[in-house]
């Protein structure tokens, strides 16, 4: 019995050992890591090139505009008021033009030409303002708008500084425009006051002439004076104040002359009529006295003579 128990135990141990050996897995061989295929290297995409713009036609037009703007500035008085600034702008532009004509960059010349154009236009505006300023100070027009007068003068001084410092053309042009606008306002107000005086004088002269029916008595002179006045009105509305003032002054002189000529003619006519009436009165008195002293016989011949004398006495002799 004992031997059987031992045998059973032994068999159980053997079975455990056997199955335990079977359940231990054999070590697996390491698997190689998956190989990722190499990706092709992408070159960075290039931005599309901007097509080059041909500025040759625009630059040709600009060159013409710059040339005209320079002439306008000189005509306005730039050589008198801004000689050094004019020379500096011209030198800078001429250099850019020379490089461009030699095959230089179109864009560079385009920029330089636009700068020169603005600055020449600025000099033209400022020169016109300076000329108006002379008239303003000569005629004491500043009293009509002292604030505009002072503002305009300050802008002209600032313009000099901007040009000397090499400021951008847009700023230079804006400053010149501001100066011109302020000075023009004072200039216009001053001439408006002067013109008002001349217009009033013209109206008075015309009324006197109309009272004498001068439009009929001196057609040519009257029509000329009226046209002078109308032309002056047109000039004033167009901003040609000095021309308008001179025209109004001339129209006053012309209309006054018409009135005086017609008045003189009327005086002479009235004097002639008065003399004729006086002569007629004397003739009539003489005829009455003669008839009393020696009455004529009542014959057809004497009646005709008497009628002729009376007619002669009744027609005044008027000499122009």
C-alpha positions in Angstrom: 0.0 0.0 0.0 2.8 2.3 0.9 4.6 1.5 -2.4 1.5 2.5 -4.4 1.2 5.8 -2.7 4.8 6.6 -3.4 4.4 5.6 -7.0 1.4 7.8 -7.4 3.2 10.8 -5.9 6.2 10.2 -8.1 4.0 10.0 -11.2 2.2 13.3 -10.3 5.5 15.0 -9.9 6.8 13.7 -13.2 3.6 14.9 -14.9 3.9 18.4 -13.4 7.5 18.6 -14.5 6.6 17.5 -18.0 3.8 19.9 -18.5 5.7 22.8 -16.9 8.6 22.2 -19.4 6.1 22.2 -22.3 4.4 25.4 -21.3 7.6 27.6 -21.3 7.7 29.2 -24.8 10.9 29.2 -26.7 12.5 32.7 -27.1 11.5 34.2 -30.5 14.1 35.7 -32.8 13.9 39.5 -32.9 12.1 40.8 -35.9 13.8 43.5 -38.0 12.2 47.1 -37.6 10.0 48.1 -40.6 12.0 50.1 -43.0 10.3 53.4 -44.1 11.0 54.2 -47.7 13.0 57.4 -48.1 10.7 60.3 -49.2 12.0 62.4 -52.2 13.2 65.8 -51.0 10.9 68.6 -52.3 12.6 71.8 -53.4 10.8 74.9 -52.1 8.3 76.3 -54.6 9.4 79.5 -56.3 7.0 82.4 -56.2 5.8 83.3 -59.7 7.9 86.1 -61.1 6.0 89.4 -61.6 6.1 90.3 -65.3 8.3 93.3 -66.0 6.2 96.3 -66.9 7.4 98.4 -69.8 7.4 102.1 -68.7 9.0 103.6 -71.8 5.8 105.3 -73.0 4.9 106.6 -69.5 8.4 107.9 -69.0 8.3 109.7 -72.3 5.1 111.4 -71.3 6.6 112.2 -67.9 9.7 113.8 -69.5 7.5 116.0 -71.6 5.4 117.0 -68.5 8.6 117.8 -66.5 9.9 120.0 -69.3 6.6 122.0 -69.4 6.4 122.2 -65.6 9.9 123.7 -65.5 8.9 126.3 -68.1 5.8 127.2 -66.2 7.8 127.6 -63.0 10.2 130.0 -64.7 7.4 131.9 -66.3 5.8 132.3 -62.8 9.1 133.9 -61.5 11.0 130.9 -60.0 14.3 132.3 -61.2 13.6 135.4 -59.1 12.2 133.9 -56.0 13.7 130.3 -55.9 16.8 130.4 -58.1 18.9 128.0 -56.0 16.0 125.6 -55.4 15.3 125.6 -59.2 18.9 124.7 -60.0 19.0 121.9 -57.4 15.8 120.3 -58.8 17.1 120.6 -62.3 20.5 119.1 -61.5 18.9 116.1 -59.8 16.5 115.4 -62.6 19.0 116.0 -65.4 21.3 113.4 -63.8 18.4 110.8 -63.6 17.5 111.6 -67.2 21.0 111.2 -68.5 21.3 107.7 -66.8 18.0 106.7 -68.2 18.9 107.8 -71.7 22.0 105.7 -71.4 19.9 102.5 -70.8 19.3 103.0 -67.1 16.5 101.5 -65.0 13.0 102.6 -66.1 11.5 102.5 -62.6 14.3 104.6 -61.2 13.7 107.3 -63.8 10.0 107.1 -63.4 10.3 107.9 -59.7 12.8 110.7 -60.3 10.6 112.3 -62.9 7.5 112.3 -60.7 9.6 113.9 -57.9 10.8 116.6 -60.3 7.3 117.2 -61.7 5.8 117.8 -58.2 8.6 120.1 -57.2 8.5 122.2 -60.4 4.7 122.6 -59.9 5.4 123.6 -56.3 7.8 126.3 -57.4 5.3 127.6 -59.9 2.6 127.9 -57.2 4.9 129.5 -54.7 6.2 132.0 -57.3 2.7 133.0 -58.1 2.0 133.4 -54.4 5.1 135.6 -54.1 3.9 137.9 -56.9 0.5 138.2 -55.4 2.1 139.0 -52.0 3.9 142.0 -53.6 0.6 143.4 -54.7 -1.0 142.7 -51.3 1.7 144.6 -49.4 1.7 147.4 -52.0 -2.1 148.0 -51.7 -2.4 147.1 -48.0 -4.7 144.1 -48.7 -3.7 142.2 -45.6 -6.3 144.0 -43.6 -9.0 142.0 -45.4 -7.8 138.7 -43.9 -4.8 138.9 -41.6 -5.1 135.2 -40.6 -4.8 134.1 -44.2 -2.1 136.5 -44.8 0.0 135.2 -41.9 -0.7 131.6 -42.7 0.3 132.0 -46.3 3.6 133.7 -45.4 4.4 130.9 -42.9 3.8 128.3 -45.5 6.1 130.0 -48.0 8.8 130.1 -45.3 8.2 126.4 -44.5 8.5 125.5 -48.2 12.0 126.9 -48.3 12.9 124.6 -45.4 11.4 121.5 -46.9 13.2 122.0 -50.2 16.5 122.5 -48.4 16.1 119.4 -46.3 15.2 117.2 -49.3 11.7 116.4 -48.2 9.5 114.3 -50.3 7.8 115.9 -53.3 4.3 115.2 -52.1 4.9 117.2 -48.9 6.6 120.0 -50.8 3.7 120.3 -53.3 1.1 120.3 -50.5 2.9 123.1 -48.7 3.1 125.2 -51.8 -0.6 124.6 -52.5 -1.5 125.7 -49.0 0.6 128.9 -49.4 -1.0 129.7 -52.7 -4.5 129.2 -51.5 -4.1 131.5 -48.5 -2.3 134.3 -50.4 -4.9 134.1 -53.2 -7.8 134.5 -50.7 -6.2 137.8 -49.5 -5.4 138.9 -53.0 -9.0 138.3 -54.2 -10.5 140.0 -51.2 -8.4 143.1 -51.8 -9.2 143.4 -55.4 -12.9 142.7 -54.8 -13.0 145.9 -52.6 -11.2 148.0 -55.2 -13.5 146.7 -58.0 -16.6 147.5 -55.9 -15.6 151.2 -55.9 -15.0 151.2 -59.7 -18.3 149.4 -60.4 -20.2 152.0 -58.3 -18.5 154.8 -60.2 -19.4 153.2 -63.5 -23.0 152.9 -62.5 -23.2 156.6 -61.6 -21.6 157.6 -64.9 -23.9 155.3 -66.9 -27.0 156.7 -65.2 -26.0 160.2 -66.1 -25.3 159.1 -69.7 -28.7 157.3 -69.9 -30.5 160.4 -68.7 -29.1 162.2 -71.7 -30.1 159.4 -74.1 -26.4 158.9 -74.7 -26.9 155.4 -76.3 -28.4 157.3 -79.3 -26.4 160.5 -79.2 -23.0 158.6 -79.0 -23.7 155.0 -80.1 -20.1 154.0 -80.7 -18.7 155.5 -77.5 -21.5 154.2 -75.4 -21.3 150.6 -76.8 -17.5 150.6 -76.2 -17.8 151.6 -72.6 -20.5 148.9 -72.0 -18.3 146.2 -73.6 -15.3 147.2 -71.5 -17.4 146.8 -68.4 -18.7 143.4 -69.5 -15.2 142.2 -70.3 -14.0 143.3 -66.9 -16.8 141.2 -65.3 -15.7 138.2 -67.2 -12.1 138.7 -66.1 -13.1 139.0 -62.5 -15.1 135.8 -62.5 -12.0 134.1 -64.1 -9.8 135.2 -61.3 -7.9 137.8 -63.4 -8.3 140.4 -60.7 -5.7 142.9 -61.9 -6.9 142.8 -65.5 -10.5 143.2 -64.2 -9.6 146.2 -62.1 -7.9 147.9 -64.9 -10.9 147.1 -67.2 -13.4 148.5 -64.7 -11.2 151.7 -64.4 -11.2 152.1 -68.1 -15.0 151.6 -68.4 -15.6 154.3 -65.9 -13.4 156.7 -67.9 -15.1 155.7 -71.1 -18.6 156.1 -69.8 -17.8 159.4 -68.1 -16.3 160.6 -71.5 -19.5 159.6 -73.3 -21.6 161.6 -70.8 -19.4 164.7 -71.0 -19.4 164.7 -74.8 -23.2 164.3 -75.1 -23.7 166.9 -72.4 -21.4 169.3 -74.3 -23.3 168.7 -77.5 -26.6 169.4 -75.7 -25.3 172.6 -74.3 -24.2 173.8 -77.7 -27.6 172.9 -79.1 -29.4 174.7 -76.3 -27.2 177.8 -76.8 -27.9 177.7 -80.6 -31.7 177.4 -79.9 -31.5 180.3 -77.5 -29.7 182.5 -80.0 -32.2 181.6 -82.7 -35.1 182.5 -80.5 -33.5 185.8 -79.6 -32.9 186.5 -83.3 -36.5 185.6 -84.1 -37.8 187.9 -81.4 -35.7 190.8 -82.7 -36.9 190.2 -86.3 -40.5 190.0 -85.1 -40.1 193.2 -83.1 -38.5 195.0 -86.1 -41.3 193.9 -88.4 -43.9 195.2 -86.0 -42.1 198.5 -85.7 -41.6 198.8 -89.5 -45.3 198.0 -90.1 -46.3 200.7 -87.7 -44.0 203.3 -89.3 -44.6 202.3 -93.0 -47.2 199.6 -93.5 -46.8 197.8 -96.7 -49.7 197.7 -99.2 -51.7 194.5 -99.0 -50.5 192.9 -102.2 -49.6 189.2 -103.0 -45.9 190.1 -103.3 -45.8 191.8 -100.0 -47.7 188.9 -98.3 -45.1 186.4 -99.6 -42.2 188.6 -98.4 -43.8 188.8 -95.0 -44.3 185.0 -94.7 -40.7 184.3 -95.7 -39.5 186.7 -93.0 -41.7 185.0 -90.4 -40.5 181.5 -91.5 -36.9 182.6 -91.3 -37.4 184.0 -87.8 -39.1 180.8 -86.6 -36.3 178.4 -87.8 -33.3 178.5 -85.3 -29.8 178.3 -86.7 -28.1 175.3 -84.9 -24.4 174.8 -85.4 -22.7 171.6 -84.2 
